[in-house]
Amino acid sequence: MTSSFYPPLRTLMGPGPSDVSPRVLGALGRPTIGHLDPLFVQLMDQIKELLQYAFQTKNALTLPVSAPGSAGMEACFVNLVSPGDTVIVCQNGVFGGRMKENVERCGATAILVEDNWGDPVSIDKVSTAFEQHPQAKLLAFVHAETSTGVQSDAAALCKLATSKGALSIVDTVTSLGGIELLVDAWGADAVYSGTQKCLSCIPGISPVTFSSRAVERIQARDDKVQSWFLDMQLVMGYWGGNTKRAYHHTAPVNNLYALHEALLMLREEGLEGAHTRHRHNHEALVAGLEAMGLGMAVAAEHRLPQLNSVIIPEGVDDAAVRAALLKYYDLEIGAGLGALAGKTWRIGLMGFASNGRNVLHCLGALEAILASQGAAITAGAAIPAAQAVYDS
Ligand SMILES: Cc1ncc(COP(=O)(O)O)c(C=O)c1O
């Protein structure tokens, strides 16, 4: 018989969604009010200000798109790319491939700059691409590649785009709240993110921000943006600065209560505090994994603290380990994707889930499951190694 759904209490240490803070879940259950209610409009203004803080921007066009990160991605492309344009797209994992797809669906040409999965985007290759394609109007790249756990140098890439007279589109779905993200200081033009990673929030909303240069380009378009829902000129009528709010779509009212609470928590902790926490837990996890005898897939200087790619030891059954972690420990970790499928695990330490208890829980559980599979690991070393990081 069909009955109410009560999910188990999992620990979410995969590539996202990550554990949602109880404070955020509490906010989600507050009474729904109208999306044009004056009190809701005040909440929208606060969300905008809190997002400006999170993105470190003064951009007036900063808002949460009422749909997941993929919609934020699409919003950036459909508003800034016209048919016939040339766009340089960097691919060093899954999500650069989706950017290319977006460019092509906008009727533009994507110039692909490829790097190995597990490496950051090469600034030199992007520079060469601009020399070979001086007509390129946009550079698109992923700041924090969730499929591999690699961080690219967003500051240098945005600077390069600006020096070539191009705008930048930056994917920060996994970076927002977890690592430094300075939209204004970097001169990033169209930036999108997600709520289900380092913001400790539910999935399904995509914060975006557009620079004044990007807004000028959107306003100068003489063709219609191909998506009605994501056309920023229309969305601005609802989320826009001083103008009267006009109905565009019914905002996901309760989801926005949740986002407001999550952003408030981020501001209370402070960006620096949140970044330090993510780094510290990452260091403890890596110390434990290495003490156990496991290796990391990404070079130390390019690692994301919030997404740890671990090399699966020879002879270990990837899927069986993940299934056992879920069955016996209610613990979710991620599988490798694309070129790294079957070769790596992705252990997330994102937002509310980035804490010492999760690190120790994961190390203990992984050690027990690997030992039961007969893997050649060093038993008993992981937890003391991680604790040593916390005690230092
Ligand atoms: C880097 C990156 N970009 C885009 C997305 C797409 O976000 P969503 O799944 O919320 O649509 C994800 C999701 O994991 C991501 O990690």
The ligand as a Tripos MOL2 file, in Angstrom:
@<TRIPOS>MOLECULE
LIG
   16    16     1     0     0
SMALL
NO_CHARGES

@<TRIPOS>ATOM
      1 C1         29.9800   21.8720  -11.3110 C.3       1 LIG1
      2 C2         28.5210   21.6170  -11.5040 C.ar      1 LIG1
      3 N1         27.8450   22.3250  -12.4210 N.ar      1 LIG1
      4 C3         26.5250   22.1370  -12.6250 C.ar      1 LIG1
      5 C4         25.8110   21.2030  -11.9080 C.ar      1 LIG1
      6 C5         24.3510   21.0060  -12.1680 C.3       1 LIG1
      7 O1         23.6080   21.3290  -11.0440 O.3       1 LIG1
      8 P1         22.1620   20.6530  -10.7910 P.3       1 LIG1
      9 O2         22.3800   19.1910  -10.6500 O.co2     1 LIG1
     10 O3         21.6870   21.3210   -9.5320 O.co2     1 LIG1
     11 O4         21.3090   20.9770  -11.9660 O.co2     1 LIG1
     12 C6         26.4650   20.4380  -10.9490 C.ar      1 LIG1
     13 C7         25.7410   19.4060  -10.1710 C.2       1 LIG1
     14 O5         26.3050   18.5660   -9.5320 O.2       1 LIG1
     15 C8         27.8550   20.6560  -10.7350 C.ar      1 LIG1
     16 O6         28.5300   19.9470   -9.8300 O.3       1 LIG1
@<TRIPOS>BOND
     1     1     2 1
     2     2     3 ar
     3     2    15 ar
     4     3     4 ar
     5     4     5 ar
     6     5     6 1
     7     5    12 ar
     8     6     7 1
     9     7     8 1
    10     8     9 2
    11     8    10 1
    12     8    11 1
    13    12    13 1
    14    12    15 ar
    15    13    14 2
    16    15    16 1
@<TRIPOS>SUBSTRUCTURE
     1 LIG1         1 GROUP 0 **** ****
